[in-house]
Each structure stands twice: as C-alpha cells, then as structure tokens.
C-alpha cells in the first residue's frame, strides 16, 4: 500500500488555526466520524494532516498551497452553518485539481435536494413517495394528487433535522401550519411526501463501475406506540434517552421474504447509477407489507463513524474499517485519474 499525504478535511463549529491537533474534540462522540477516520488513516500508514472548516475557505487554500496533499479525505457536511454548501467545498477541491474522496459536486447537488433526487429516481422507474415542494414566499395548499397522511420535511437538510412526530400531518390545516413553521423558524424550503408505512432499512453501497451493496441495516421501533407513525425523526436517530425509552435500535435486518434482499439490492444499485454516484452512499428505504420497495432518501457522503450504518455494514461484509477507509481513498484516486 502506497503511503500518502492525506489531508483530513471536516467541518468545525468553531474556528481553529491550521495545525491544531483536535485531540480534545476527538474524544467527544459528536466527533466520532472524524476521530475514527483519522485513526484508520494512521493505521493504514498514511501521513495525515487535519483541517476543520468553519467559515473561512482561505484556510483550505493556504493548507493546500503549502502542504500539497496527495488526496483530501472530505468529511465536510456544513460550511458557515449551511449544509447545502457541502457541494461548494467539493467544487473548490475540483477547481484546485486535488483528488478527494466521496461524492462529486454533481452527486452532492442532486442528493442535497430531495425533490431533484426523487424526480430522477422516478424517471428511472424507481419507486419514491409522491411529493410536492413548497418554496418560501409561495402559496401553500393540499395538492389533490397527494393522499393523507403526509410527512413534511425541509427540502435541503440532512440527519433528519427538522423531522419530528409533528411532521406527520393528516389534514390541509395541519399541513399548512407545519410548512409555515419550517419556512419561518428554519428558513428552509419544504418537501411534502406521502407517508409510506412499512419497515425502514438502510442500504449502504460502495464502488464505482462495479458497485457493491453491503448487508442491510434496519431501524426497529421496539416499544414505540402502535398508534404513532414509525418514522426516523431527529430524536429517533440521535437522542440516546429517547431511543432507550422506546426501545429504538438500529440492527442488521431481520427476516425478510425470500428474494427480497436481492430485490432491494438491485433497486439500490439502479438508484446509485441513476444518481451518478461513484464513491459511497446510503439509501433510506421503506418496504411495505405488500413488498413494495420505496426509496425515501438518497444520502451522498453518509456518516463514516465506525459504528454507524456504513461502517457496520462493511464489517458484516468482512471489510474491516481500515480497509473501508482505504477503499474510499482508492476510489477517490481512481476518479481523479479518469
């Protein structure tokens, strides 16, 4: 394995100078992905520099000019508190002609807008919920082609931000109120989708021309009230006490009907190709009681924490975490040489 000069690039909630070691920050669980990737890169023998971006892109320019990394391991999800600027950071790396890991600018743009990604998937005859977008400053109503109940989400957000049990609405009045709330309090445009009842799975895919679907993970809702819609809210994903209270767990998929794993894998491979992905991704899907497969979200550059969905699925496929990180490096270098 060739030893490389790797710049590990990530977003930071505060501004730190170049050369800062992040030792204290990496002890915090909120920095899990950054800490895990850093350890894996070091274990693989690479020479690793660290750079956290808050709102000053000049730090990146200076670092690249002075240290000339062989590749940048890109973990940036937010810039200047704006999640939609992740694609702009990737665009800067392309302008600088430096190999980088993860999704391309095009894939980040497509997946960053839930309406665009769903429109493309629907064109390719991949099932997605019926949806409608409400941009700020425009009239809000219940489109006739949408069937209640609906789920109301920010159009361009990740990690279930802005999603709670109140996101499920069963009337036009509730729809209007929820859309207005996101418009006004979060300053975000909105996508409204039909609620798909069923089991929720997380499907990780890695590769370029020969994409590999990793073992399925499933969100299980344990003791969650039967009369409440079972959705992956922000609390259901990230609030430890809430998950403990309701017995919510993410585990490897339980028993599925014969042939269903193969069907899910094929759908996700088709979606991966349709969205022009060539690094790694995670699809959030729902399988209805009738066996219909719907893609709910397409996630470019999903969380790489060793104990999150991609890392766990890779290890189940006998790809150790350091090997996963090295594979992502290799894919980034291959793309740069195409």
C-alpha positions in Angstrom: 0.0 0.0 0.0 1.4 3.3 -1.1 1.8 5.8 1.8 0.1 9.1 1.0 0.0 12.6 2.4 -3.7 12.9 3.3 -5.5 16.0 4.4 -8.5 15.0 6.5 -11.0 17.9 5.9 -14.1 18.3 8.0 -16.5 20.9 9.3 -16.0 22.5 12.7 -18.5 24.5 14.8 -15.7 26.8 15.9 -12.7 28.3 14.1 -9.3 26.8 14.9 -5.9 27.7 13.4 -4.1 25.4 10.9 -2.0 22.8 12.7 -4.5 22.4 15.5 -4.5 18.8 16.7 -8.2 18.3 17.7 -7.2 15.8 20.4 -9.8 17.0 22.9 -12.5 17.4 20.3 -11.9 13.8 19.0 -12.7 12.5 22.5 -16.3 13.7 22.1 -18.9 11.3 20.5 -20.1 14.1 18.2 -16.7 13.9 16.5 -16.9 10.2 16.1 -16.5 10.0 12.3 -13.6 12.4 12.2 -11.8 10.5 15.0 -12.5 7.1 13.5 -11.3 8.1 10.0 -8.2 9.7 11.4 -7.3 6.6 13.4 -7.9 4.4 10.3 -5.8 6.6 8.0 -2.9 6.4 10.5 -3.3 2.7 10.9 -3.0 2.4 7.1 0.3 4.2 7.3 -0.6 7.5 5.7 0.7 10.8 6.8 -2.3 12.7 8.0 -2.9 16.5 8.4 -6.1 17.8 10.0 -8.1 20.8 9.0 -11.5 21.9 10.3 -13.5 24.5 8.3 -16.0 26.8 9.9 -16.5 29.9 7.7 -13.0 30.7 6.3 -12.2 29.0 3.0 -8.8 30.7 2.9 -7.6 28.1 5.5 -8.1 25.4 2.9 -6.3 27.4 0.2 -3.3 28.0 2.4 -3.1 24.4 3.5 -3.2 23.0 0.0 -0.7 25.5 -1.3 1.8 24.9 1.5 1.5 21.1 2.1 0.2 19.8 -1.3 -1.7 16.7 -0.1 -1.9 13.7 -2.4 -5.6 13.4 -1.6 -8.1 15.1 0.6 -10.4 12.9 2.7 -13.5 15.0 2.5 -15.9 14.8 5.5 -17.3 18.4 5.2 -21.1 18.4 5.7 -21.6 22.0 6.6 -19.9 25.3 5.8 -20.7 28.6 7.6 -23.7 26.7 9.3 -25.2 25.9 5.8 -25.5 22.2 4.9 -26.1 23.0 1.2 -22.6 24.4 0.9 -21.0 21.0 1.2 -21.1 20.8 -2.7 -19.3 24.1 -2.9 -16.4 22.9 -0.8 -16.2 19.8 -3.1 -16.3 22.2 -6.1 -13.4 24.2 -4.6 -11.4 20.9 -4.5 -12.2 20.2 -8.1 -11.1 23.7 -9.1 -7.8 23.1 -7.2 -7.4 19.8 -9.1 -6.8 17.8 -6.0 -8.1 14.3 -5.7 -10.7 14.0 -3.0 -12.9 11.2 -1.5 -16.6 10.8 -1.5 -19.3 12.2 -3.8 -18.7 14.5 -6.7 -20.2 18.0 -6.9 -23.0 16.7 -9.1 -24.0 14.0 -6.8 -23.9 16.3 -3.7 -26.1 18.8 -5.6 -28.6 16.1 -6.7 -28.9 14.3 -3.4 -28.9 17.6 -1.4 -32.2 18.5 -2.9 -34.8 15.8 -2.1 -37.1 16.9 -4.9 -34.4 16.7 -7.6 -33.2 13.2 -6.5 -36.7 11.9 -6.3 -37.6 13.3 -9.7 -34.6 11.5 -11.2 -35.4 8.2 -9.5 -39.0 8.4 -10.6 -37.8 8.9 -14.2 -35.8 5.7 -13.9 -39.0 3.9 -12.7 -37.7 3.5 -9.1 -40.5 3.9 -6.6 -40.4 7.1 -4.4 -43.3 8.6 -2.4 -45.5 11.1 -4.3 -44.3 14.5 -3.3 -44.6 18.3 -3.8 -42.2 21.1 -3.0 -43.2 24.4 -1.2 -40.7 27.2 -1.6 -40.8 30.2 0.8 -43.0 33.1 -0.2 -45.4 31.0 -2.2 -49.0 29.7 -1.6 -49.4 26.6 0.5 -52.2 24.1 -0.1 -53.0 20.4 -0.2 -52.3 19.1 -3.7 -55.1 16.8 -4.9 -52.7 14.1 -6.1 -51.3 13.6 -2.6 -53.0 11.2 -0.2 -53.0 11.9 3.5 -51.2 11.3 5.8 -48.2 13.3 4.6 -44.8 13.9 6.1 -43.3 17.4 6.0 -39.5 17.9 5.7 -37.0 20.6 5.0 -36.2 20.3 1.3 -32.4 20.6 1.8 -31.4 19.2 5.1 -29.6 16.0 6.4 -29.6 13.8 9.5 -33.4 14.2 10.0 -33.0 17.8 11.1 -36.5 19.4 11.2 -38.3 16.0 11.4 -40.4 15.1 14.4 -43.6 13.2 15.1 -45.4 16.5 14.4 -44.0 16.2 10.8 -46.8 13.7 10.1 -50.0 15.6 9.1 -53.4 14.3 8.3 -55.3 17.5 7.2 -54.8 20.5 5.0 -54.8 22.8 8.0 -52.0 20.8 9.8 -50.0 20.7 6.5 -50.2 24.5 6.1 -49.2 25.0 9.8 -46.2 22.6 9.6 -44.9 24.1 6.3 -45.2 27.6 7.6 -43.2 26.6 10.7 -40.3 25.2 8.7 -40.4 28.3 6.4 -40.4 30.7 9.3 -38.3 29.1 12.1 -35.8 27.1 10.0 -35.7 29.4 7.0 -35.9 26.4 4.7 -38.0 25.4 1.7 -40.1 22.3 2.2 -40.9 18.9 0.6 -44.1 17.2 1.4 -44.3 13.4 0.8 -46.9 10.7 1.2 -46.2 8.7 4.3 -45.1 5.2 3.4 -46.0 2.6 6.1 -43.5 -0.2 6.4 -40.2 -1.4 7.6 -37.3 1.1 7.4 -33.9 -0.1 6.1 -30.6 1.5 5.5 -28.7 0.2 2.4 -25.0 1.1 2.0 -23.5 1.0 -1.4 -19.8 1.4 -2.3 -17.8 1.4 -5.5 -17.7 3.0 -8.9 -18.3 0.9 -12.1 -18.9 -2.2 -10.0 -20.9 -1.1 -7.0 -21.2 -3.4 -4.0 -24.3 -3.4 -1.8 -23.5 -4.1 1.8 -25.6 -6.0 4.3 -28.9 -4.3 5.2 -29.4 -2.5 8.4 -32.9 -1.8 9.9 -34.4 0.7 12.3 -36.5 -1.3 14.8 -39.0 0.7 16.9 -39.3 -1.6 19.8 -41.9 -0.4 22.3 -42.9 2.6 20.2 -46.7 3.3 20.5 -48.7 1.4 17.8 -50.9 4.4 17.1 -47.9 6.6 16.3 -46.3 6.7 12.8 -42.9 5.0 13.0 -40.5 7.4 11.3 -36.8 8.2 11.7 -37.2 11.5 13.5 -34.2 13.5 14.7 -34.8 12.2 18.2 -35.2 8.6 17.0 -31.8 8.8 15.3 -29.7 10.9 17.7 -31.3 11.2 21.2 -29.9 8.4 23.3 -32.5 8.7 26.1 -35.4 8.8 23.6 -34.1 5.7 21.9 -33.8 3.9 25.3 -37.3 5.0 26.4 -38.9 3.5 23.2 -36.5 0.6 22.6 -35.4 2.0 19.2 -32.5 0.2 17.8 -30.5 0.0 14.5 -29.6 -3.6 13.8 -28.9 -5.9 10.9 -32.1 -6.6 9.1 -34.4 -9.2 10.5 -36.1 -11.9 8.5 -37.3 -10.9 5.0 -39.4 -12.7 2.4 -37.4 -15.0 0.1 -35.7 -13.0 -2.7 -36.4 -9.6 -1.0 -32.8 -8.9 -0.2 -31.9 -9.4 -3.8 -34.7 -7.1 -5.0 -33.6 -4.4 -2.5 -30.0 -4.7 -3.7 -31.0 -4.3 -7.3 -33.2 -1.3 -6.7 -30.4 0.4 -4.8 -27.8 -0.4 -7.5 -30.1 1.2 -10.1 -30.6 4.2 -7.9 -26.8 4.5 -7.3 -26.2 4.6 -11.1 -29.2 6.9 -11.8 -27.8 9.5 -9.3 -24.3 9.3 -10.9 -22.7 8.0 -7.6 -19.2 6.6 -7.8 -17.9 6.6 -4.2 -20.1 5.5 -1.3 -23.8 6.2 -0.4 -26.6 5.1 1.8 -30.2 4.8 0.8 -33.0 5.0 3.4 -35.8 2.8 2.1 -39.2 1.5 3.2 -40.6 -1.9 2.3 -44.4 -2.0 2.6 -46.4 -5.0 3.9 -47.1 -5.8 0.3 -43.4 -6.0 -0.6 -43.1 -2.7 -2.5 -39.7 -1.0 -2.2 -39.6 2.8 -1.9 -36.5 4.9 -1.7 -37.1 7.6 0.9 -33.8 9.3 0.9 -30.5 9.1 -1.1 -27.6 10.1 1.1 -24.3 11.2 -0.6 -21.3 11.1 1.8 -23.2 9.4 4.7 -21.7 9.3 8.2 -18.5 7.3 8.4 -18.4 6.7 12.1 -17.1 3.2 12.6 -20.3 2.2 14.5 -22.8 3.9 12.1 -24.6 2.2 9.3 -21.9 2.2 6.6 -19.1 1.1 8.9 -21.2 -1.7 10.5 -22.4 -3.0 7.1 -18.9 -3.0 5.8 -17.6 -5.1 8.7 -20.5 -7.5 8.3 -19.3 -7.9 4.7 -15.8 -8.8 6.1 -14.4 -5.4 5.1 -12.6 -4.1 8.2 -13.0 -0.4 9.0 -9.4 0.5 8.0 -10.0 -1.4 4.7 -13.2 0.5 4.1 -11.4 3.8 4.6 -8.6 2.7 2.2 -11.2 1.6 -0.4 -12.7 5.1 -0.2 -9.2 6.6 -0.8 -8.6 4.3 -3.8 -12.0 5.3 -5.3 -11.1 9.0 -4.9 -7.7 8.5 -6.7 -9.3 6.5 -9.5 -11.9 9.2 -10.2 -9.1 11.8 -10.3 -7.3 9.7 -13.0 -10.3 9.1 -15.2 
